[in-house]
Amino acid sequence: MTASARSVKQLVGTAAKIYEILSRTSCLEIMNQELVIKSPEQLGEYSAAVRIKRAIPLVPKLSFPFATIVSTRAYSMTNYSGLESAILNMKEGSEISLDRVPSDVESLLMRFEYRIEDNSYLNNLIKKEVQSEPSKGTEEGIAEYWMHAQLTDLTPLHQIKFGRLDLRDIDFDVDVAVHEDLKTAIPGDFIRNLRIIRDWIRTHDHTKKWSLGYAHLHLSKRPYTGREDEVLSDLQNLFFPHQFKRFVEVKDPFHYYQAIRGVNFYDLPFMYFPKTMRVISRTNLNLETPAAKGKLIYKRDDLRNEISTLLGILKKKRRRRTGKSVEARLPVGKIEEIEFSDISSEIRAKLRATIREKPQQEKEIQDALEDLFTALGYDFEREQVAFGYSNKIYRPDFTSDPLRAVIEVKLCKEPRDEKRIIDDINADIPAYKTRYDNLLFVVYDLGVIRKVDSFAADIEMAHERVSVLVIKH
């Protein structure tokens, strides 16, 4: 067996076992199926659309005794409503009770998520190539890096019985060199002034202090003199992931995911700046599109101009999205808090008005919230981020890297939902806090929650920068 064949077997192993159970169940007919491999999470998602043959006696219960299964869901294909009462997720697999499926439901969509134990399949199935040294872009002031992904052996993949196979979010790392742009954009006088301040702090020699003070005074007319702390902080912020993404553009079929600091640093007094930024881009492959070519564009001039602006060499007013001025010296975390508070107020004031009929699923609230964000100009990504915490995969409803924020939607429509939602929120908080600072839980209530203040206050008092917003229908 070739390495590619072994990798394919590793990918589809659990899905193949599930398929075998479904295909030999006489009261079910498989109409369509697909397999999605979520590469970063090392998860497979097998979906099967099945028709229930009501003329044949139902098998009361289908058992899938596979420990790799993370979750199992089923939906009516008539109205896509969830059939939670028919599903039992266990530690060693799951069960679907067909006798609990309503009699008017003729077809189901079953969705199984399972772990892929070995991540070496990527190396065996996919050839990755990334340009290490940038080429000069078609425009002045930019640099370009090309990326190429290719499925190496299609034969084992074509032998799979599933109708469709997608490999999603395959990571590509590009080390973007920023060192020379830092050296060019940061004036020598600024670095010299930092060294003067550093030496003045360190020395106990009064004569040397006087000499250094005079040298500092000689540079006092520079636009950044006296603002060194602020400038250094702002320069450092440029290399946070949510800030640096402004200086790169990733072309289809690749898309930007994240930027992190490289391991080598450019040393300035009081501060270290990265020589490279590692930009992580992602792409998808499947049997119809077995290869992908993309390009990463680094906007060198934009970074240099931003540095000059922070130093006061270029003038620019700093404003929030709402257009109101923000105090320049306000710490970044406080700016995030204020903006996030504004968003919460907008949701409180406007979400209810966007929902005309009583919602039956959380998806309806999520759709309304997404429409509201679009209308208000807020940039939130919906269900685009997934990460592991304590052997569980979390996928928040809405995330914002610039605001370091998560917004999660809960629908409370039955009395039993109130306790479940509290438990869910308390379980989500420690996981989300590993990646985000600001958390907002929007609980849409259909008349169940009577003590709204205590419902929210107990959670908010226990956790800093966590808000619970109850919206009454």
C-alpha positions as CSV (number, residue, x, y, z in Angstrom):
1,M,0.0,0.0,0.0
2,T,1.4,3.4,-1.0
3,A,1.8,6.3,1.4
4,S,-1.0,8.1,-0.4
5,A,-3.3,5.1,-0.1
6,R,-2.6,4.8,3.7
7,S,-3.3,8.5,4.2
8,V,-6.6,8.2,2.4
9,K,-7.5,5.2,4.5
10,Q,-6.7,7.3,7.6
11,L,-8.9,10.2,6.4
12,V,-12.0,8.2,5.5
13,G,-11.7,5.3,8.0
14,T,-14.5,6.4,10.3
15,A,-16.7,7.7,7.5
16,A,-16.4,4.4,5.6
17,K,-17.6,2.5,8.7
18,I,-20.6,4.8,9.1
19,Y,-21.4,4.4,5.4
20,E,-21.3,0.6,5.7
21,I,-23.8,0.8,8.6
22,L,-26.2,3.1,6.6
23,S,-25.9,1.2,3.4
24,R,-26.9,-2.1,4.9
25,T,-29.9,-0.7,6.8
26,S,-32.9,-1.9,4.7
27,C,-35.2,1.0,5.7
28,L,-32.8,3.7,4.5
29,E,-31.7,4.7,1.0
30,I,-28.6,6.8,0.6
31,M,-29.4,9.6,-1.9
32,N,-26.2,11.7,-1.6
33,Q,-23.1,11.9,0.5
34,E,-20.0,14.0,0.9
35,L,-16.9,14.2,3.1
36,V,-15.2,17.4,4.2
37,I,-11.8,17.3,5.9
38,K,-11.1,20.2,8.2
39,S,-7.3,20.3,8.1
40,P,-6.3,22.6,11.0
41,E,-8.8,20.9,13.4
42,Q,-7.9,17.4,12.2
43,L,-11.6,16.6,11.8
44,G,-13.6,14.8,9.2
45,E,-17.3,15.7,8.6
46,Y,-19.2,13.0,6.8
47,S,-22.7,14.0,5.6
48,A,-25.3,11.6,4.2
49,A,-28.7,12.5,2.8
50,V,-31.0,9.4,3.3
51,R,-34.6,8.6,2.4
52,I,-36.6,6.7,5.0
53,K,-38.5,3.8,3.4
54,R,-41.7,4.0,5.4
55,A,-43.1,0.8,3.7
56,I,-40.3,-1.2,5.3
57,P,-40.3,-1.8,9.1
58,L,-38.1,0.8,10.8
59,V,-34.9,-0.2,12.5
60,P,-35.6,1.4,15.9
61,K,-32.0,2.4,16.6
62,L,-28.8,2.8,14.6
63,S,-25.5,2.4,16.6
64,F,-22.2,3.9,15.6
65,P,-19.8,2.5,18.2
66,F,-16.7,4.5,17.1
67,A,-14.7,6.4,19.7
68,T,-13.4,8.8,17.1
69,I,-16.9,10.3,16.6
70,V,-17.0,13.8,18.1
71,S,-20.6,14.6,17.4
72,T,-23.6,13.4,15.5
73,R,-26.5,15.6,14.2
74,A,-29.6,14.9,12.1
75,Y,-32.0,17.3,10.3
76,S,-35.2,17.0,8.5
77,M,-34.6,17.8,4.8
78,T,-38.1,19.3,4.5
79,N,-37.5,22.3,6.7
80,Y,-33.9,21.7,7.9
81,S,-35.1,21.6,11.6
82,G,-32.9,19.8,14.0
83,L,-33.9,16.4,15.5
84,E,-32.0,16.5,18.7
85,S,-34.3,14.2,20.5
86,A,-33.4,11.4,18.1
87,I,-29.6,11.7,18.8
88,L,-27.6,10.3,21.6
89,N,-23.9,11.3,21.7
90,M,-21.8,9.1,23.9
91,K,-18.1,8.8,24.9
92,E,-17.6,5.8,22.6
93,G,-19.7,6.8,19.6
94,S,-23.3,7.8,19.0
95,E,-26.8,6.5,18.3
96,I,-29.7,7.6,16.1
97,S,-33.2,6.5,17.1
98,L,-35.2,6.3,13.9
99,D,-38.4,5.6,15.9
100,R,-38.1,9.1,17.3
101,V,-38.1,10.7,13.9
102,P,-41.5,12.3,13.3
103,S,-43.7,10.2,10.9
104,D,-44.0,13.1,8.4
105,V,-40.3,13.3,7.9
106,E,-39.4,11.4,4.7
107,S,-35.7,12.3,4.4
108,L,-32.9,13.1,6.7
109,L,-29.5,14.8,6.6
110,M,-27.1,13.0,8.9
111,R,-23.9,14.7,9.8
112,F,-21.0,12.9,11.7
113,E,-17.9,14.8,12.9
114,Y,-14.9,12.6,13.8
115,R,-11.3,12.9,14.8
116,I,-8.4,12.1,12.4
117,E,-5.8,10.6,14.7
118,D,-2.7,11.2,12.5
119,N,-2.0,14.5,10.7
120,S,0.8,13.1,8.4
121,Y,-1.8,12.6,5.6
122,L,-1.2,16.2,4.5
123,N,2.5,15.5,3.8
124,N,1.6,12.3,1.8
125,L,-1.3,13.7,-0.2
126,I,-0.4,17.4,-0.8
127,K,2.7,19.0,-2.3
128,K,3.2,22.5,-0.9
129,E,5.5,25.1,-2.5
130,V,6.0,28.6,-1.1
131,Q,8.3,31.4,-2.5
132,S,10.9,32.1,0.1
133,E,12.3,35.4,-1.3
134,P,9.8,38.0,-2.5
135,S,9.7,39.3,-6.1
136,K,9.0,42.9,-7.0
137,G,5.3,43.4,-7.4
138,T,3.6,44.9,-10.5
139,E,3.1,48.1,-8.5
140,E,5.6,50.3,-6.7
141,G,6.0,49.7,-3.0
142,I,4.8,46.1,-2.8
143,A,6.4,42.7,-2.7
144,E,4.8,39.4,-3.8
145,Y,5.1,35.8,-2.7
146,W,3.6,32.9,-4.7
147,M,2.0,29.8,-3.2
148,H,1.2,26.5,-4.8
149,A,-0.7,23.4,-3.6
150,Q,-1.2,20.1,-5.5
151,L,-2.8,16.8,-4.7
152,T,0.1,14.4,-5.5
153,D,-1.8,11.1,-6.2
154,L,-5.4,11.2,-7.2
155,T,-5.8,7.4,-7.7
156,P,-6.7,6.5,-4.1
157,L,-9.0,9.5,-3.8
158,H,-10.9,8.5,-7.0
159,Q,-11.5,5.1,-5.5
160,I,-13.5,6.5,-2.6
161,K,-17.3,5.8,-2.8
162,F,-18.3,9.2,-1.5
163,G,-19.9,11.7,-3.9
164,R,-17.6,14.6,-3.0
165,L,-14.4,15.0,-1.0
166,D,-13.1,18.4,0.1
167,L,-9.9,19.2,1.9
168,R,-10.5,22.5,3.6
169,D,-8.2,25.2,5.1
170,I,-4.8,23.8,4.2
171,D,-2.2,26.0,5.9
172,F,0.5,27.8,4.1
173,D,3.2,29.8,6.0
174,V,5.0,32.7,4.3
175,D,7.8,34.5,6.2
176,V,7.3,38.2,5.1
177,A,10.5,40.2,5.6
178,V,9.8,43.5,7.4
179,H,13.3,44.2,8.8
180,E,14.5,46.5,6.0
181,D,11.3,48.5,6.0
182,L,11.6,49.1,9.8
183,K,15.2,50.3,9.3
184,T,14.1,52.6,6.5
185,A,11.0,54.0,8.1
186,I,12.3,54.6,11.7
187,P,14.6,57.7,11.6
188,G,18.1,57.4,13.0
189,D,17.4,60.4,15.3
190,F,14.6,58.4,17.0
191,I,16.8,55.4,17.7
192,R,19.6,57.8,18.9
193,N,17.2,59.5,21.2
194,L,16.1,56.1,22.7
195,R,19.7,55.3,23.4
196,I,20.2,58.7,25.1
197,I,17.2,58.0,27.3
198,R,18.4,54.5,28.1
199,D,21.9,55.7,29.0
200,W,20.6,58.6,31.1
201,I,18.6,56.1,33.2
202,R,21.5,53.8,33.6
203,T,24.3,56.2,34.5
204,H,25.0,57.7,38.0
205,D,27.6,60.1,36.7
206,H,26.2,63.6,37.0
207,T,28.5,65.0,34.3
208,K,27.4,62.3,31.9
209,K,23.8,62.8,32.8
210,W,24.2,66.5,32.0
211,S,25.8,65.7,28.6
212,L,23.1,63.2,27.8
213,G,20.4,65.7,28.8
214,Y,21.9,68.3,26.5
215,A,21.9,65.8,23.6
216,H,18.3,65.0,24.3
217,L,17.4,68.7,24.3
218,H,19.1,69.0,21.0
219,L,16.6,66.6,19.6
220,S,13.6,68.2,21.3
221,K,12.1,69.7,18.1
222,R,11.6,66.3,16.5
223,P,7.9,65.4,16.3
224,Y,8.3,62.2,18.3
225,T,10.4,63.7,21.2
226,G,8.5,63.5,24.4
227,R,6.2,60.8,23.0
228,E,8.6,57.9,23.0
229,D,6.5,55.6,25.2
230,E,3.4,56.2,23.1
231,V,5.3,55.8,19.8
232,L,6.9,52.5,20.9
233,S,3.6,51.1,22.1
234,D,1.9,52.0,18.8
235,L,4.8,50.6,16.8
236,Q,4.6,47.4,18.7
237,N,0.9,47.2,18.1
238,L,1.4,47.2,14.3
239,F,2.8,43.6,14.6
240,F,-0.2,42.2,16.4
241,P,-2.1,39.8,14.1
242,H,-5.2,41.9,13.8
243,Q,-3.2,45.0,12.9
244,F,-0.6,43.5,10.5
245,K,-3.3,42.0,8.3
246,R,-3.8,45.5,6.9
247,F,-0.5,45.3,5.2
248,V,-1.0,42.0,3.4
249,E,-3.4,40.9,0.7
250,V,-4.0,37.2,-0.2
251,K,-5.3,36.4,-3.6
252,D,-7.9,33.7,-4.5
253,P,-8.0,30.7,-4.2
254,F,-6.0,31.3,-1.0
255,H,-7.3,33.4,1.9
256,Y,-5.7,35.2,4.8
257,Y,-6.0,33.5,8.2
258,Q,-3.5,34.9,10.7
259,A,-0.1,36.6,11.1
260,I,2.3,35.9,13.9
261,R,5.8,37.3,14.8
262,G,8.8,35.5,13.5
263,V,11.5,34.1,15.8
264,N,14.2,36.6,15.0
265,F,14.1,40.2,16.2
266,Y,15.4,43.6,15.4
267,D,16.7,45.2,18.6
268,L,15.8,48.8,19.5
269,P,16.4,50.2,23.0
270,F,13.5,49.2,25.2
271,M,11.8,47.2,22.5
272,Y,12.2,44.3,20.1
273,F,10.6,44.2,16.6
274,P,10.3,41.1,14.4
275,K,12.6,40.8,11.4
276,T,9.8,38.7,9.7
277,M,6.1,38.2,10.1
278,R,4.8,34.7,9.5
279,V,1.6,35.1,7.5
280,I,-0.6,32.0,7.5
281,S,-2.9,31.6,4.5
282,R,-5.3,28.8,3.7
283,T,-6.8,27.1,0.6
284,N,-9.1,24.3,-0.3
285,L,-8.6,21.3,-2.6
286,N,-10.9,18.6,-4.0
287,L,-11.1,16.1,-6.9
288,E,-12.6,18.8,-9.2
289,T,-9.9,21.3,-8.2
290,P,-6.8,19.3,-7.3
291,A,-4.3,22.2,-7.6
292,A,-4.3,25.8,-6.3
293,K,-2.0,28.7,-7.2
294,G,-2.2,31.9,-5.1
295,K,-0.3,35.0,-4.3
296,L,0.4,37.0,-1.1
297,I,1.0,40.7,-1.6
298,Y,3.0,42.6,1.1
299,K,2.2,46.3,1.1
300,R,5.6,47.7,2.0
301,D,4.8,51.3,1.4
302,D,1.7,51.1,3.5
303,L,3.7,49.8,6.5
304,R,6.4,52.5,6.1
305,N,3.8,55.3,5.8
306,E,2.0,54.0,8.9
307,I,5.2,54.0,10.9
308,S,5.9,57.6,9.7
309,T,2.4,58.6,10.8
310,L,2.9,57.2,14.3
311,L,6.2,59.0,14.6
312,G,4.4,62.3,13.6
313,I,6.3,62.6,10.4
314,L,3.0,62.2,8.5
315,K,-0.2,63.7,9.9
316,K,-3.3,61.7,10.4
317,K,-6.3,62.0,12.7
318,R,-7.0,58.8,14.6
319,R,-10.8,58.0,14.6
320,R,-13.0,55.2,15.5
321,R,-15.4,53.5,13.1
322,T,-18.3,55.7,14.5
323,G,-16.3,58.9,13.5
324,K,-15.9,60.2,17.0
325,S,-12.4,61.1,18.1
326,V,-10.5,58.8,20.4
327,E,-7.9,60.0,22.9
328,A,-4.6,59.1,21.3
329,R,-3.0,58.0,24.6
330,L,-5.9,55.6,25.5
331,P,-4.5,52.1,25.8
332,V,-5.4,49.7,23.1
333,G,-7.4,47.4,25.4
334,K,-9.6,50.4,26.5
335,I,-10.3,51.4,22.9
336,E,-11.5,47.8,22.2
337,E,-13.7,47.9,25.3
338,I,-15.3,51.2,24.3
339,E,-16.0,50.0,20.7
340,F,-17.3,46.6,21.9
341,S,-19.6,48.4,24.4
342,D,-21.0,50.4,21.5
343,I,-21.7,47.3,19.5
344,S,-23.5,45.8,22.5
345,S,-25.7,48.9,22.8
346,E,-26.5,48.7,19.1
347,I,-27.6,45.1,19.5
348,R,-29.7,45.9,22.5
349,A,-31.5,48.8,20.6
350,K,-31.9,47.2,17.2
351,L,-31.9,43.4,17.1
352,R,-35.5,42.9,18.3
353,A,-36.8,45.2,15.6
354,T,-35.2,43.1,12.8
355,I,-37.0,39.9,13.9
356,R,-40.6,39.8,12.8
357,E,-41.7,36.3,13.6
358,K,-41.0,34.2,16.7
359,P,-37.8,32.4,15.9
360,Q,-37.5,28.6,16.3
361,Q,-33.8,28.1,15.8
362,E,-30.7,30.0,16.8
363,K,-29.7,30.2,13.2
364,E,-32.6,32.8,12.7
365,I,-31.1,35.0,15.4
366,Q,-27.6,34.6,13.9
367,D,-28.9,35.6,10.5
368,A,-30.6,38.7,11.9
369,L,-27.4,39.6,13.8
370,E,-25.3,39.2,10.7
371,D,-27.6,41.5,8.8
372,L,-27.4,44.0,11.6
373,F,-23.6,44.0,11.5
374,T,-23.6,44.5,7.8
375,A,-26.0,47.5,8.0
376,L,-23.9,49.1,10.8
377,G,-20.6,48.4,9.1
378,Y,-19.1,46.1,11.8
379,D,-16.6,43.6,10.5
380,F,-17.4,40.2,12.2
381,E,-16.6,36.8,10.8
382,R,-19.3,34.2,11.2
383,E,-18.3,30.7,12.2
384,Q,-14.9,31.1,10.5
385,V,-12.8,30.3,13.6
386,A,-12.5,26.8,15.2
387,F,-10.1,25.7,17.9
388,G,-9.6,22.9,20.4
389,Y,-9.9,23.2,24.2
390,S,-10.0,20.4,26.7
391,N,-10.7,17.7,24.0
392,K,-13.5,19.7,22.4
393,I,-13.7,21.8,19.3
394,Y,-15.2,25.2,19.7
395,R,-16.6,27.3,16.8
396,P,-17.9,30.7,18.0
397,D,-20.9,32.3,16.1
398,F,-19.1,35.6,15.5
399,T,-15.5,36.7,16.0
400,S,-13.5,39.9,15.5
401,D,-9.7,39.9,15.7
402,P,-9.4,43.7,15.8
403,L,-11.7,43.9,18.7
404,R,-10.4,40.6,20.2
405,A,-14.1,39.7,20.6
406,V,-16.6,36.8,20.4
407,I,-20.3,37.1,20.1
408,E,-22.3,33.9,20.8
409,V,-26.1,33.5,20.3
410,K,-28.4,31.5,22.5
411,L,-32.2,30.9,22.0
412,C,-34.3,30.4,25.1
413,K,-37.7,29.1,24.1
414,E,-38.5,26.4,26.7
415,P,-38.2,26.5,30.6
416,R,-35.5,23.8,30.5
417,D,-33.4,26.0,28.1
418,E,-32.6,28.5,30.9
419,K,-30.4,26.2,32.9
420,R,-28.9,24.7,29.8
421,I,-27.9,28.1,28.5
422,I,-26.3,29.1,31.8
423,D,-24.3,25.8,31.7
424,D,-23.3,26.4,28.1
425,I,-22.1,29.9,28.8
426,N,-20.1,28.9,31.8
427,A,-18.5,26.1,29.6
428,D,-17.8,28.5,26.7
429,I,-16.1,31.2,28.7
430,P,-12.8,29.5,29.7
431,A,-12.4,28.2,26.1
432,Y,-13.1,31.5,24.4
433,K,-10.9,33.4,27.0
434,T,-7.9,31.5,25.7
435,R,-8.1,33.5,22.4
436,Y,-10.3,36.5,23.0
437,D,-10.6,39.3,25.6
438,N,-14.2,40.5,25.1
439,L,-17.1,38.1,25.2
440,L,-20.8,38.9,24.6
441,F,-23.5,36.3,24.9
442,V,-26.8,37.4,23.2
443,V,-29.7,35.4,24.7
444,Y,-32.9,35.8,22.8
445,D,-35.7,35.0,25.2
446,L,-39.2,33.9,24.2
447,G,-40.7,34.7,27.6
448,V,-39.0,32.1,29.7
449,I,-36.4,34.1,31.7
450,R,-38.2,36.0,34.5
451,K,-35.3,37.4,36.5
452,V,-33.2,39.0,33.7
453,D,-31.0,41.0,35.9
454,S,-29.8,38.1,38.1
455,F,-29.5,35.9,35.0
456,A,-26.9,38.2,33.6
457,A,-25.4,39.7,36.7
458,D,-24.2,36.5,38.3
459,I,-22.2,35.5,35.2
460,E,-20.8,39.1,34.6
461,M,-19.7,39.4,38.2
462,A,-17.8,36.2,38.0
463,H,-15.9,37.0,34.8
464,E,-14.1,40.2,33.7
465,R,-15.1,41.6,30.3
466,V,-17.9,39.1,29.8
467,S,-21.4,40.5,29.0
468,V,-24.7,38.7,28.9
469,L,-27.4,40.5,26.9
470,V,-31.0,39.2,27.2
471,I,-33.3,40.3,24.3
472,K,-37.0,39.8,24.9
473,H,-39.1,38.9,21.9
